[in-house]
Amino acid sequence: MAANKNDICVIGMGKFGESIVEQLVELKRYVLAVDKDESRLIQVSRITTTSVVDGADLEGLKALGIDKFNTVIVANGDNIEIVAALIELGVKHIIAKGKTARHERVLKQIGVDFIVRPEAEAGIRTALIATNTNFIKYSELLQEVGDGYAIGSTIVTEPSWIGKPLKDLQFAKLGVNIDSIKTGSKVCLPARQTLLHKVHLLTIIDKIPNITKAFVELNDKGNTRMIRISKIKRASGIK
């Protein structure tokens, strides 16, 4: 099959693979879901394209045109042979599930770009919930990307931050990086002279504790209720 550079293939349809496919489809990305067991594809077949192929089978992967996909996610735990096949076929970007620290080292050595350890990350998340009430408050605004990092978006409501240029604000001290600033349907990259306004939706990427700390600073201290991102968008008119 033909694939464009933004298409993503996910190999392995356990619960982890299913959740990845569902999130990617929600983000409006085209996804090809692959598993050697047809019964494991039934759930995601309702929302995306599926193919019954053994992820370690070179000929089967060639028939899929796997090298045309910009990114392939290997959601299986037992994935060394699958990753080796993908590397042999010239896949550019490989994201793989790691089971242990040792498994992660092997994946790195053979050329995996990014490794996700769901169990370890779930442990980090649980510890954050237990020790950081701000994480509980803002967790719905975060999309975790692995290794303790996340992407989060929030409207600026703290009066002391509004109307000031980025160069005069304390994002560096908060330990976060501004990825983008959105007003209505317009998205722009941050610049030192950009003035923050109440209608701005800031997207931040960094370590989860740093993002939650930034959210506390950016949001009106008098407003302690949890705000879902959909409500934020409606309130600001962001599409």
C-alpha positions as CSV (number, residue, x, y, z in Angstrom):
1,M,0.0,0.0,0.0
2,A,1.1,3.6,-0.6
3,A,1.7,5.8,2.5
4,N,2.5,9.5,2.8
5,K,5.1,10.9,5.2
6,N,2.5,11.7,7.9
7,D,1.0,8.2,8.0
8,I,1.8,6.0,11.0
9,C,1.9,2.2,11.3
10,V,1.3,0.6,14.7
11,I,2.4,-3.1,15.1
12,G,0.9,-5.1,17.9
13,M,-2.7,-4.7,19.0
14,G,-2.7,-5.5,22.7
15,K,-4.2,-2.9,25.0
16,F,-1.2,-0.6,24.6
17,G,-1.3,-0.8,20.8
18,E,-5.1,-0.2,20.8
19,S,-4.8,2.9,23.0
20,I,-2.1,4.3,20.7
21,V,-4.3,3.8,17.6
22,E,-7.3,5.3,19.3
23,Q,-5.3,8.4,20.3
24,L,-3.7,8.8,16.8
25,V,-7.1,8.6,15.1
26,E,-8.5,11.2,17.6
27,L,-5.6,13.4,16.5
28,K,-6.7,13.0,12.9
29,R,-3.8,10.9,11.7
30,Y,-4.0,8.1,9.3
31,V,-3.0,4.8,11.0
32,L,-2.4,1.3,9.7
33,A,-2.9,-1.2,12.5
34,V,-0.9,-4.5,12.1
35,D,-1.0,-7.8,14.0
36,K,-0.5,-11.4,13.1
37,D,-3.6,-12.4,15.0
38,E,-6.7,-11.2,13.1
39,S,-8.9,-11.4,16.2
40,R,-6.8,-8.7,17.9
41,L,-7.6,-6.3,15.1
42,I,-11.3,-6.4,15.4
43,Q,-11.6,-3.6,17.9
44,V,-9.5,-1.0,16.0
45,S,-10.9,-2.1,12.6
46,R,-14.0,0.0,13.4
47,I,-11.9,3.2,13.3
48,T,-8.9,2.6,11.0
49,T,-7.3,0.4,8.4
50,T,-5.9,-3.0,9.5
51,S,-3.7,-5.7,8.1
52,V,-3.0,-9.2,9.3
53,V,0.8,-9.5,9.0
54,D,3.5,-11.0,11.2
55,G,5.6,-7.9,12.2
56,A,8.8,-9.9,11.9
57,D,8.0,-11.2,8.4
58,L,10.2,-9.3,5.9
59,E,8.1,-10.2,2.9
60,G,4.9,-9.4,4.7
61,L,6.2,-6.0,5.7
62,K,7.5,-5.3,2.2
63,A,4.1,-6.0,0.8
64,L,2.6,-3.4,3.2
65,G,5.2,-0.9,1.9
66,I,6.4,-0.4,5.4
67,D,9.4,1.6,4.3
68,K,7.0,4.3,3.0
69,F,5.8,5.1,6.5
70,N,7.6,7.9,8.2
71,T,7.0,6.4,11.7
72,V,6.4,2.8,12.8
73,I,5.4,2.2,16.4
74,V,6.1,-1.3,17.8
75,A,3.7,-1.8,20.6
76,N,4.6,-5.5,21.3
77,G,6.7,-6.3,24.3
78,D,8.6,-9.1,22.5
79,N,9.8,-6.9,19.6
80,I,13.5,-7.4,18.9
81,E,12.8,-9.4,15.7
82,I,10.2,-6.9,14.6
83,V,12.5,-4.0,15.1
84,A,15.4,-5.8,13.3
85,A,13.1,-6.4,10.3
86,L,12.0,-2.7,10.3
87,I,15.6,-1.5,10.4
88,E,16.6,-3.9,7.6
89,L,13.7,-2.5,5.4
90,G,14.9,1.0,6.0
91,V,12.1,2.4,8.2
92,K,13.2,6.0,9.2
93,H,11.6,6.4,12.6
94,I,10.9,3.6,15.0
95,I,9.2,3.9,18.4
96,A,9.2,0.7,20.4
97,K,7.8,-0.6,23.7
98,G,10.5,-1.5,26.3
99,K,9.8,-4.0,29.0
100,T,12.8,-3.5,31.2
101,A,15.9,-1.3,31.5
102,R,17.9,-4.1,29.9
103,H,15.5,-4.5,27.0
104,E,15.6,-0.7,26.5
105,R,19.4,-0.8,26.2
106,V,19.2,-3.5,23.5
107,L,16.6,-1.5,21.6
108,K,18.8,1.6,21.7
109,Q,21.8,-0.4,20.6
110,I,20.0,-1.7,17.5
111,G,18.7,1.7,16.4
112,V,15.3,2.5,18.0
113,D,14.7,6.2,18.0
114,F,12.4,6.4,21.0
115,I,11.5,3.8,23.7
116,V,8.3,3.8,25.8
117,R,8.0,1.9,29.0
118,P,4.3,2.1,29.9
119,E,4.6,0.3,33.2
120,A,7.5,2.6,34.4
121,E,5.7,5.7,33.2
122,A,2.5,4.6,35.0
123,G,4.5,4.3,38.1
124,I,5.9,7.8,37.7
125,R,2.3,9.1,37.0
126,T,1.0,7.4,40.2
127,A,3.8,8.9,42.3
128,L,3.0,12.3,40.9
129,I,-0.6,12.0,41.7
130,A,0.2,10.9,45.2
131,T,2.6,13.7,45.9
132,N,1.5,16.7,43.8
133,T,-2.0,18.0,44.0
134,N,-1.3,20.3,41.1
135,F,-0.7,17.2,38.9
136,I,-4.2,16.0,39.8
137,K,-5.6,19.4,39.0
138,Y,-4.0,19.7,35.5
139,S,-3.5,16.1,34.5
140,E,-6.4,16.3,32.0
141,L,-4.5,19.0,30.1
142,L,-1.4,16.8,29.6
143,Q,-0.6,14.3,26.9
144,E,2.4,12.2,28.0
145,V,5.0,11.4,25.4
146,G,7.4,9.2,27.4
147,D,10.4,9.3,29.7
148,G,8.5,11.6,32.1
149,Y,7.9,14.3,29.4
150,A,4.5,15.6,28.3
151,I,2.8,18.2,26.1
152,G,0.3,20.4,27.8
153,S,-1.9,23.3,26.7
154,T,-3.5,26.0,28.8
155,I,-5.0,29.5,28.5
156,V,-3.1,32.3,30.3
157,T,-5.5,33.7,33.0
158,E,-3.0,34.9,35.6
159,P,-3.3,38.8,35.4
160,S,0.4,39.3,36.3
161,W,1.5,37.4,33.1
162,I,-0.9,39.1,30.7
163,G,0.3,41.9,28.4
164,K,4.0,41.2,28.9
165,P,6.5,40.0,26.3
166,L,7.9,36.5,26.6
167,K,11.4,37.8,27.1
168,D,10.3,39.4,30.4
169,L,8.6,36.3,31.8
170,Q,10.1,33.5,33.8
171,F,9.5,30.4,31.6
172,A,13.2,29.5,31.8
173,K,13.1,29.6,35.6
174,L,10.0,27.4,35.5
175,G,12.0,24.9,33.5
176,V,9.6,24.7,30.5
177,N,9.8,25.4,26.8
178,I,6.9,27.1,24.9
179,D,6.3,25.0,21.8
180,S,3.6,27.2,20.2
181,I,1.1,30.0,20.8
182,K,-2.4,29.8,19.3
183,T,-5.0,32.5,18.9
184,G,-8.2,31.4,17.2
185,S,-7.1,29.2,14.3
186,K,-3.7,30.9,14.0
187,V,-0.7,29.1,15.4
188,C,2.7,30.8,15.7
189,L,6.1,30.0,17.1
190,P,7.1,31.8,20.3
191,A,9.3,34.9,19.9
192,R,11.0,37.0,22.6
193,Q,8.8,40.1,21.7
194,T,5.5,38.2,21.6
195,L,3.0,39.7,24.1
196,L,0.9,37.3,26.1
197,H,-2.9,37.8,26.0
198,K,-5.7,36.2,27.8
199,V,-6.9,34.5,24.6
200,H,-3.6,32.8,23.9
201,L,-3.4,29.0,24.2
202,L,0.1,28.1,25.1
203,T,1.4,24.6,24.3
204,I,4.3,23.6,26.5
205,I,6.6,20.5,26.3
206,D,8.8,19.5,29.1
207,K,9.1,17.3,32.2
208,I,5.6,16.7,33.8
209,P,6.4,18.4,37.2
210,N,7.7,21.5,35.4
211,I,4.6,21.7,33.3
212,T,2.3,21.5,36.2
213,K,4.3,24.1,38.0
214,A,4.0,26.4,35.0
215,F,0.3,25.8,34.8
216,V,0.0,26.9,38.4
217,E,1.8,30.2,37.6
218,L,-0.1,30.8,34.3
219,N,-3.6,30.2,35.7
220,D,-5.4,32.7,38.0
221,K,-4.6,31.7,41.5
222,G,-8.2,32.4,42.5
223,N,-9.5,29.8,40.1
224,T,-8.9,26.4,41.6
225,R,-11.4,24.3,39.6
226,M,-10.1,21.7,37.1
227,I,-10.7,22.9,33.5
228,R,-10.9,20.4,30.7
229,I,-9.2,21.4,27.4
230,S,-12.5,21.3,25.5
231,K,-13.9,23.9,27.9
232,I,-10.9,26.1,27.5
233,K,-11.3,26.0,23.8
234,R,-15.0,26.9,23.9
235,A,-14.3,29.8,26.4
236,S,-11.6,31.3,24.1
237,G,-13.3,30.7,20.8
238,I,-10.4,28.4,19.7
239,K,-11.3,25.9,17.0
